Amino acid sequence: MSKQTSESEVAERVAQAAADFGAAAGEIDTAAVAAMGVNRTDLRIIGIVHRVGRVSAGELALAAGLSPAATTTAVQRLVASGHLIRDIDGDDRRRIVITLTASADELIVNAYGPVGAAGKAVLQDFSSRELAVIERFLLVGIDMQRQQAIRIRALTSSESPGH
């Protein structure tokens, strides 16, 4: 077997493992969606608000990759379901900020906290050099996937009826 064939086979296995990793992460999100009684978009919004603490609707729309109208609809739904709070910013009374309710924060911590801890435990088995390669792979992969998402959104909007 040639070196090139071997590298090609390894690259194929890595690509498949990356796809399987993404699918497994999707399974976790599916379980979290069911546990929280929300849809995937709502879960993404809850996750963003959990990460940043408090955010304006405009910042949230940008971070979630949603239109302002879709963000407003999702925020209203999540406020009504008891997951988000809309409040006036104490520093700028013209600005509305969005935060998580204590119960939503607890659900996120209970769902994803152990996942993060387990992931860190797995990473303990890797050397610093291996972790640097994994980090580089993930960062390059994140950028590639975001670029592909942009491409796919453009494809679907340009090929939809009436466009």
C-alpha positions as CSV (number, residue, x, y, z in Angstrom):
1,M,0.0,0.0,0.0
2,S,1.4,3.4,-0.9
3,K,1.8,6.3,1.5
4,Q,-0.7,8.3,-0.5
5,T,-3.3,5.6,-0.4
6,S,-2.8,5.2,3.4
7,E,-3.1,9.0,3.9
8,S,-6.2,9.0,1.8
9,E,-7.8,6.2,3.8
10,V,-6.9,7.9,7.1
11,A,-8.3,11.2,5.8
12,E,-11.5,9.4,4.9
13,R,-11.7,7.8,8.4
14,V,-11.1,11.2,10.0
15,A,-13.8,12.8,7.8
16,Q,-16.3,10.1,8.8
17,A,-15.4,10.4,12.5
18,A,-15.9,14.1,12.3
19,A,-19.4,13.6,10.6
20,D,-20.2,11.0,13.3
21,F,-19.1,13.4,16.0
22,G,-21.4,16.1,14.6
23,A,-24.3,13.6,14.5
24,A,-23.6,12.6,18.1
25,A,-23.6,16.2,19.2
26,G,-26.9,16.5,17.3
27,E,-28.3,13.6,19.4
28,I,-27.4,15.6,22.6
29,D,-29.2,18.6,21.3
30,T,-32.2,16.5,20.4
31,A,-32.3,15.2,23.9
32,A,-32.0,18.7,25.3
33,V,-34.8,20.0,23.0
34,A,-37.0,17.3,24.4
35,A,-36.0,17.9,28.0
36,M,-36.6,21.7,27.7
37,G,-39.8,21.5,25.5
38,V,-38.4,23.8,22.9
39,N,-37.3,23.5,19.2
40,R,-33.8,23.6,17.9
41,T,-33.8,27.3,17.1
42,D,-35.0,28.1,20.6
43,L,-32.3,25.9,22.1
44,R,-29.7,27.8,20.0
45,I,-31.0,31.1,21.4
46,I,-31.1,29.8,24.9
47,G,-27.5,28.6,24.5
48,I,-26.3,31.9,23.2
49,V,-28.0,33.8,26.0
50,H,-26.5,31.3,28.5
51,R,-23.0,31.9,27.1
52,V,-23.2,35.7,27.0
53,G,-25.4,36.4,30.0
54,R,-27.4,39.2,28.6
55,V,-27.9,40.3,25.1
56,S,-29.9,42.7,23.0
57,A,-32.3,41.3,20.4
58,G,-30.1,42.7,17.6
59,E,-27.0,41.0,19.0
60,L,-28.9,37.8,19.5
61,A,-30.2,37.8,15.9
62,L,-26.7,38.3,14.6
63,A,-25.2,35.5,16.9
64,A,-28.0,33.1,16.0
65,G,-27.9,33.9,12.3
66,L,-31.6,34.7,12.3
67,S,-33.6,37.6,10.9
68,P,-34.8,40.3,13.3
69,A,-38.4,39.1,12.8
70,A,-37.5,35.5,13.4
71,T,-35.5,36.4,16.5
72,T,-38.4,38.5,17.9
73,T,-40.8,35.6,17.3
74,A,-38.5,33.1,19.1
75,V,-37.8,35.5,22.0
76,Q,-41.6,36.1,22.5
77,R,-42.2,32.3,22.5
78,L,-39.3,31.7,25.0
79,V,-40.5,34.5,27.2
80,A,-44.0,33.1,27.2
81,S,-42.7,29.6,28.0
82,G,-40.7,30.9,30.9
83,H,-37.2,30.5,29.5
84,L,-36.2,34.1,28.8
85,I,-36.7,37.5,30.4
86,R,-37.0,40.7,28.4
87,D,-36.0,43.7,30.5
88,I,-34.9,47.3,30.1
89,D,-31.1,47.8,30.2
90,G,-30.1,49.5,33.4
91,D,-27.3,51.4,31.6
92,D,-29.4,52.5,28.6
93,R,-33.1,52.7,29.3
94,R,-33.8,52.7,25.5
95,R,-32.3,49.3,25.1
96,I,-34.0,46.0,25.8
97,V,-31.9,43.1,27.1
98,I,-32.6,39.4,27.1
99,T,-31.5,37.1,29.9
100,L,-32.3,33.5,30.9
101,T,-34.7,32.7,33.7
102,A,-33.1,30.8,36.6
103,S,-35.1,27.7,35.6
104,A,-33.8,27.8,32.0
105,D,-30.2,28.3,33.3
106,E,-30.6,25.3,35.6
107,L,-31.9,23.2,32.7
108,I,-28.9,24.1,30.5
109,V,-26.4,23.5,33.3
110,N,-28.0,20.1,34.1
111,A,-28.1,19.1,30.4
112,Y,-24.8,20.4,29.2
113,G,-22.6,20.6,32.3
114,P,-21.9,16.9,32.5
115,V,-21.3,16.8,28.7
116,G,-18.6,19.5,29.1
117,A,-17.1,17.7,32.1
118,A,-17.0,14.4,30.3
119,G,-15.4,16.1,27.2
120,K,-12.7,17.7,29.4
121,A,-12.0,14.3,31.0
122,V,-11.6,12.7,27.5
123,L,-9.2,15.5,26.5
124,Q,-7.0,14.7,29.5
125,D,-5.8,11.6,27.6
126,F,-4.2,13.7,24.9
127,S,-0.8,15.4,24.9
128,S,-0.4,19.1,24.4
129,R,0.8,18.5,20.9
130,E,-2.2,16.3,20.1
131,L,-4.6,18.9,21.6
132,A,-3.0,21.6,19.4
133,V,-3.8,19.5,16.3
134,I,-7.3,18.8,17.5
135,E,-7.9,22.5,18.2
136,R,-6.6,23.5,14.8
137,F,-8.8,20.8,13.1
138,L,-11.9,22.0,15.0
139,L,-11.2,25.7,14.3
140,V,-10.6,25.1,10.6
141,G,-13.7,22.8,10.5
142,I,-15.9,25.4,12.2
143,D,-14.9,28.0,9.7
144,M,-15.4,25.6,6.8
145,Q,-18.9,24.6,8.0
146,R,-20.0,28.2,8.5
147,Q,-18.8,29.0,4.9
148,Q,-20.7,25.9,3.6
149,A,-23.8,27.0,5.6
150,I,-23.6,30.4,3.8
151,R,-23.3,28.7,0.5
152,I,-26.3,26.4,1.1
153,R,-28.5,29.3,2.3
154,A,-27.6,31.2,-0.9
155,L,-28.4,28.1,-2.9
156,T,-31.8,27.5,-1.4
157,S,-32.8,31.1,-1.6
158,S,-31.7,31.5,-5.2
159,E,-33.5,28.3,-6.3
160,S,-36.7,28.7,-4.4
161,P,-39.9,29.4,-6.5
162,G,-40.3,33.1,-7.3
163,H,-36.6,33.9,-7.1
